[in-house]
Structure formats: C-alpha cells, structure tokens
Amino acid sequence: LTWLERPPNFKSVFGSEAQTVLGMPRQASSQGWATLAQVVSKQNKGRLSLNTKSMRERFHRHLKLFTETKKLENQTGFGVTDEDHKKGIYTTKQKLEKMCICYARMDALFGHRLNITPLF
C-alpha cells in the first residue's frame, strides 16, 4: 500500500477521477500493475514472485474484502459487541482492522470513490 499511497503511482494503476487532459497519453493500467508487482516482489526479497496478472488478482481480492467491510461499517447496528469484547476488540476501528487488514489506509485511498461508497 505504501507504493500506492503516492498519488502518481495510484493514478498509474487506477487512473484519475478527473477528466482526461487533452494531448496527454494515458498510461495503460497494466504498466502500473507490472510496476507494482515488481515493487512487491523486490520488497519480499524473492519469497513471493508476482507477475502483473497475479498482482492484480491479489489486490482485487483485498479490495473486495475492503468493499464488503465498508458496506458493513455503513449498516445500521454495526459496532462492537460483547462477542468482540471477548476477542479483545474494544473499538470500531479495531474491529474494522480485524475484518480487513490495513482498513484505514485502504479507506484513505478508496473511501471517497463512488464505486466503493455510493452517495445514498
């Protein structure tokens, strides 16, 4: 996620919500995914070798988990229960992080997007 938290890197993978700038060629998102796969593979020091397709699939699985967690967070009645207390979870923030690793960071990146958080 650290790599995606830099706006130019995020835009290379997911594009911009703004209108396209005339005269500027848009970089294919596959190039962004390939770069992200290289970064992750390098950070894992060879323990995990990812190609463009596997990186995209892994990230989309995590994004799906984030989206499902975001929907639960916005539902009426979501909160910390007695069962959560037994597990050592005392705040909503802790519960969200337990449900989706790096939830707060993902929310900062994707929470404002309409395909993640609809207006209604």
CNS distance restraints for C-alpha pairs under 8 A (distance, minus, plus):
assign (resid   1 and name CA) (resid   5 and name CA) 6.14 0.50 0.50
assign (resid   1 and name CA) (resid 105 and name CA) 7.61 0.50 0.50
assign (resid   1 and name CA) (resid 106 and name CA) 7.88 0.50 0.50
assign (resid   2 and name CA) (resid   6 and name CA) 7.28 0.50 0.50
assign (resid   3 and name CA) (resid   9 and name CA) 6.60 0.50 0.50
assign (resid   3 and name CA) (resid  10 and name CA) 7.85 0.50 0.50
assign (resid   3 and name CA) (resid  36 and name CA) 7.47 0.50 0.50
assign (resid   3 and name CA) (resid  39 and name CA) 7.94 0.50 0.50
assign (resid   4 and name CA) (resid   9 and name CA) 5.43 0.50 0.50
assign (resid   4 and name CA) (resid  10 and name CA) 4.74 0.50 0.50
assign (resid   5 and name CA) (resid   9 and name CA) 7.39 0.50 0.50
assign (resid   5 and name CA) (resid  10 and name CA) 6.54 0.50 0.50
assign (resid   5 and name CA) (resid 109 and name CA) 6.99 0.50 0.50
assign (resid   6 and name CA) (resid  10 and name CA) 6.27 0.50 0.50
assign (resid   7 and name CA) (resid  11 and name CA) 6.10 0.50 0.50
assign (resid   8 and name CA) (resid  12 and name CA) 6.22 0.50 0.50
assign (resid   9 and name CA) (resid  13 and name CA) 6.65 0.50 0.50
assign (resid   9 and name CA) (resid  32 and name CA) 7.19 0.50 0.50
assign (resid  10 and name CA) (resid  14 and name CA) 5.93 0.50 0.50
assign (resid  10 and name CA) (resid  15 and name CA) 7.10 0.50 0.50
assign (resid  11 and name CA) (resid  15 and name CA) 4.18 0.50 0.50
assign (resid  11 and name CA) (resid  16 and name CA) 5.56 0.50 0.50
assign (resid  12 and name CA) (resid  27 and name CA) 6.53 0.50 0.50
assign (resid  12 and name CA) (resid  28 and name CA) 7.48 0.50 0.50
assign (resid  12 and name CA) (resid  29 and name CA) 5.91 0.50 0.50
assign (resid  12 and name CA) (resid  31 and name CA) 7.46 0.50 0.50
assign (resid  12 and name CA) (resid  32 and name CA) 4.85 0.50 0.50
assign (resid  13 and name CA) (resid  28 and name CA) 7.95 0.50 0.50
assign (resid  13 and name CA) (resid  29 and name CA) 4.71 0.50 0.50
assign (resid  13 and name CA) (resid  30 and name CA) 7.24 0.50 0.50
assign (resid  13 and name CA) (resid  31 and name CA) 7.58 0.50 0.50
assign (resid  13 and name CA) (resid  32 and name CA) 4.51 0.50 0.50
assign (resid  13 and name CA) (resid  33 and name CA) 5.90 0.50 0.50
assign (resid  14 and name CA) (resid  29 and name CA) 6.64 0.50 0.50
assign (resid  15 and name CA) (resid  29 and name CA) 7.40 0.50 0.50
assign (resid  20 and name CA) (resid  24 and name CA) 7.91 0.50 0.50
assign (resid  27 and name CA) (resid  31 and name CA) 7.10 0.50 0.50
assign (resid  27 and name CA) (resid  32 and name CA) 7.94 0.50 0.50
assign (resid  28 and name CA) (resid  32 and name CA) 7.13 0.50 0.50
assign (resid  29 and name CA) (resid  33 and name CA) 6.28 0.50 0.50
assign (resid  30 and name CA) (resid  34 and name CA) 6.07 0.50 0.50
assign (resid  30 and name CA) (resid  52 and name CA) 7.04 0.50 0.50
assign (resid  31 and name CA) (resid  35 and name CA) 6.23 0.50 0.50
assign (resid  32 and name CA) (resid  36 and name CA) 6.18 0.50 0.50
assign (resid  33 and name CA) (resid  37 and name CA) 6.07 0.50 0.50
assign (resid  33 and name CA) (resid  52 and name CA) 5.48 0.50 0.50
assign (resid  33 and name CA) (resid  53 and name CA) 7.94 0.50 0.50
assign (resid  33 and name CA) (resid  55 and name CA) 6.79 0.50 0.50
assign (resid  33 and name CA) (resid  56 and name CA) 6.36 0.50 0.50
assign (resid  34 and name CA) (resid  38 and name CA) 6.30 0.50 0.50
assign (resid  34 and name CA) (resid  51 and name CA) 6.77 0.50 0.50
assign (resid  34 and name CA) (resid  52 and name CA) 4.62 0.50 0.50
assign (resid  34 and name CA) (resid  55 and name CA) 7.89 0.50 0.50
assign (resid  35 and name CA) (resid  39 and name CA) 6.26 0.50 0.50
assign (resid  36 and name CA) (resid  40 and name CA) 6.16 0.50 0.50
assign (resid  36 and name CA) (resid  55 and name CA) 7.52 0.50 0.50
assign (resid  37 and name CA) (resid  41 and name CA) 6.03 0.50 0.50
assign (resid  37 and name CA) (resid  50 and name CA) 5.52 0.50 0.50
assign (resid  37 and name CA) (resid  51 and name CA) 5.86 0.50 0.50
assign (resid  37 and name CA) (resid  52 and name CA) 5.88 0.50 0.50
assign (resid  37 and name CA) (resid  55 and name CA) 5.55 0.50 0.50
assign (resid  38 and name CA) (resid  42 and name CA) 6.02 0.50 0.50
assign (resid  38 and name CA) (resid  50 and name CA) 7.28 0.50 0.50
assign (resid  38 and name CA) (resid  51 and name CA) 7.70 0.50 0.50
assign (resid  39 and name CA) (resid  43 and name CA) 6.15 0.50 0.50
assign (resid  40 and name CA) (resid  44 and name CA) 6.23 0.50 0.50
assign (resid  40 and name CA) (resid  50 and name CA) 7.64 0.50 0.50
assign (resid  41 and name CA) (resid  45 and name CA) 6.51 0.50 0.50
assign (resid  41 and name CA) (resid  46 and name CA) 6.15 0.50 0.50
assign (resid  41 and name CA) (resid  47 and name CA) 7.60 0.50 0.50
assign (resid  41 and name CA) (resid  48 and name CA) 5.73 0.50 0.50
assign (resid  41 and name CA) (resid  49 and name CA) 5.29 0.50 0.50
assign (resid  41 and name CA) (resid  50 and name CA) 6.05 0.50 0.50
assign (resid  42 and name CA) (resid  46 and name CA) 6.62 0.50 0.50
assign (resid  44 and name CA) (resid  48 and name CA) 5.95 0.50 0.50
assign (resid  50 and name CA) (resid  54 and name CA) 5.91 0.50 0.50
assign (resid  50 and name CA) (resid  55 and name CA) 5.89 0.50 0.50
assign (resid  51 and name CA) (resid  55 and name CA) 6.09 0.50 0.50
assign (resid  52 and name CA) (resid  56 and name CA) 6.23 0.50 0.50
assign (resid  53 and name CA) (resid  57 and name CA) 6.19 0.50 0.50
assign (resid  54 and name CA) (resid  58 and name CA) 6.02 0.50 0.50
assign (resid  55 and name CA) (resid  59 and name CA) 6.11 0.50 0.50
assign (resid  56 and name CA) (resid  60 and name CA) 6.05 0.50 0.50
assign (resid  57 and name CA) (resid  61 and name CA) 6.24 0.50 0.50
assign (resid  58 and name CA) (resid  62 and name CA) 6.50 0.50 0.50
assign (resid  59 and name CA) (resid  63 and name CA) 6.06 0.50 0.50
assign (resid  60 and name CA) (resid  64 and name CA) 5.98 0.50 0.50
assign (resid  61 and name CA) (resid  65 and name CA) 6.36 0.50 0.50
assign (resid  62 and name CA) (resid  66 and name CA) 6.20 0.50 0.50
assign (resid  63 and name CA) (resid  67 and name CA) 6.09 0.50 0.50
assign (resid  64 and name CA) (resid  68 and name CA) 6.20 0.50 0.50
assign (resid  65 and name CA) (resid  69 and name CA) 6.16 0.50 0.50
assign (resid  65 and name CA) (resid 100 and name CA) 6.46 0.50 0.50
assign (resid  66 and name CA) (resid  70 and name CA) 6.02 0.50 0.50
assign (resid  66 and name CA) (resid 100 and name CA) 5.97 0.50 0.50
assign (resid  66 and name CA) (resid 103 and name CA) 6.66 0.50 0.50
assign (resid  66 and name CA) (resid 106 and name CA) 7.20 0.50 0.50
assign (resid  67 and name CA) (resid  71 and name CA) 6.25 0.50 0.50
assign (resid  67 and name CA) (resid 116 and name CA) 6.00 0.50 0.50
assign (resid  68 and name CA) (resid  72 and name CA) 6.36 0.50 0.50
assign (resid  69 and name CA) (resid  73 and name CA) 6.14 0.50 0.50
assign (resid  69 and name CA) (resid  96 and name CA) 7.06 0.50 0.50
assign (resid  69 and name CA) (resid  99 and name CA) 6.76 0.50 0.50
assign (resid  69 and name CA) (resid 100 and name CA) 6.78 0.50 0.50
assign (resid  70 and name CA) (resid  74 and name CA) 6.40 0.50 0.50
assign (resid  70 and name CA) (resid 116 and name CA) 7.77 0.50 0.50
assign (resid  70 and name CA) (resid 117 and name CA) 7.66 0.50 0.50
assign (resid  71 and name CA) (resid  75 and name CA) 6.47 0.50 0.50
assign (resid  71 and name CA) (resid 117 and name CA) 7.87 0.50 0.50
assign (resid  72 and name CA) (resid  78 and name CA) 6.68 0.50 0.50
assign (resid  73 and name CA) (resid  78 and name CA) 5.85 0.50 0.50
assign (resid  73 and name CA) (resid  79 and name CA) 7.83 0.50 0.50
assign (resid  73 and name CA) (resid  96 and name CA) 7.74 0.50 0.50
assign (resid  74 and name CA) (resid  78 and name CA) 7.28 0.50 0.50
assign (resid  79 and name CA) (resid  92 and name CA) 5.86 0.50 0.50
assign (resid  80 and name CA) (resid  84 and name CA) 5.90 0.50 0.50
assign (resid  80 and name CA) (resid  85 and name CA) 7.31 0.50 0.50
assign (resid  80 and name CA) (resid  89 and name CA) 7.31 0.50 0.50
assign (resid  80 and name CA) (resid  90 and name CA) 6.51 0.50 0.50
assign (resid  80 and name CA) (resid  91 and name CA) 6.34 0.50 0.50
assign (resid  80 and name CA) (resid  92 and name CA) 5.96 0.50 0.50
assign (resid  80 and name CA) (resid  95 and name CA) 7.10 0.50 0.50
assign (resid  81 and name CA) (resid  85 and name CA) 6.48 0.50 0.50
assign (resid  82 and name CA) (resid  86 and name CA) 6.46 0.50 0.50
assign (resid  83 and name CA) (resid  87 and name CA) 6.64 0.50 0.50
assign (resid  84 and name CA) (resid  88 and name CA) 6.42 0.50 0.50
assign (resid  84 and name CA) (resid  89 and name CA) 5.08 0.50 0.50
assign (resid  84 and name CA) (resid  90 and name CA) 7.02 0.50 0.50
assign (resid  84 and name CA) (resid  95 and name CA) 7.71 0.50 0.50
assign (resid  85 and name CA) (resid  89 and name CA) 5.06 0.50 0.50
assign (resid  85 and name CA) (resid  90 and name CA) 5.72 0.50 0.50
assign (resid  89 and name CA) (resid  94 and name CA) 5.95 0.50 0.50
assign (resid  89 and name CA) (resid  95 and name CA) 6.09 0.50 0.50
assign (resid  90 and name CA) (resid  94 and name CA) 6.86 0.50 0.50
assign (resid  90 and name CA) (resid  95 and name CA) 7.69 0.50 0.50
assign (resid  91 and name CA) (resid  95 and name CA) 6.39 0.50 0.50
assign (resid  92 and name CA) (resid  96 and name CA) 6.17 0.50 0.50
assign (resid  93 and name CA) (resid  97 and name CA) 6.26 0.50 0.50
assign (resid  94 and name CA) (resid  98 and name CA) 6.14 0.50 0.50
assign (resid  95 and name CA) (resid  99 and name CA) 6.21 0.50 0.50
assign (resid  96 and name CA) (resid 100 and name CA) 6.08 0.50 0.50
assign (resid  96 and name CA) (resid 103 and name CA) 6.37 0.50 0.50
assign (resid  97 and name CA) (resid 101 and name CA) 5.22 0.50 0.50
assign (resid  97 and name CA) (resid 102 and name CA) 6.15 0.50 0.50
assign (resid  97 and name CA) (resid 103 and name CA) 5.31 0.50 0.50
assign (resid  97 and name CA) (resid 104 and name CA) 7.35 0.50 0.50
assign (resid 102 and name CA) (resid 106 and name CA) 6.16 0.50 0.50
assign (resid 103 and name CA) (resid 107 and name CA) 5.97 0.50 0.50
assign (resid 104 and name CA) (resid 108 and name CA) 6.26 0.50 0.50
assign (resid 105 and name CA) (resid 109 and name CA) 6.46 0.50 0.50
assign (resid 106 and name CA) (resid 110 and name CA) 5.88 0.50 0.50
assign (resid 106 and name CA) (resid 111 and name CA) 7.22 0.50 0.50
assign (resid 107 and name CA) (resid 111 and name CA) 4.35 0.50 0.50
assign (resid 107 and name CA) (resid 112 and name CA) 7.73 0.50 0.50
assign (resid 108 and name CA) (resid 112 and name CA) 7.68 0.50 0.50
assign (resid 110 and name CA) (resid 116 and name CA) 6.77 0.50 0.50
assign (resid 111 and name CA) (resid 116 and name CA) 6.23 0.50 0.50
assign (resid 111 and name CA) (resid 117 and name CA) 6.15 0.50 0.50
assign (resid 112 and name CA) (resid 116 and name CA) 7.36 0.50 0.50
assign (resid 112 and name CA) (resid 117 and name CA) 6.48 0.50 0.50
assign (resid 113 and name CA) (resid 117 and name CA) 6.10 0.50 0.50
assign (resid 113 and name CA) (resid 118 and name CA) 7.88 0.50 0.50
assign (resid 114 and name CA) (resid 118 and name CA) 4.87 0.50 0.50
assign (resid 114 and name CA) (resid 119 and name CA) 6.94 0.50 0.50
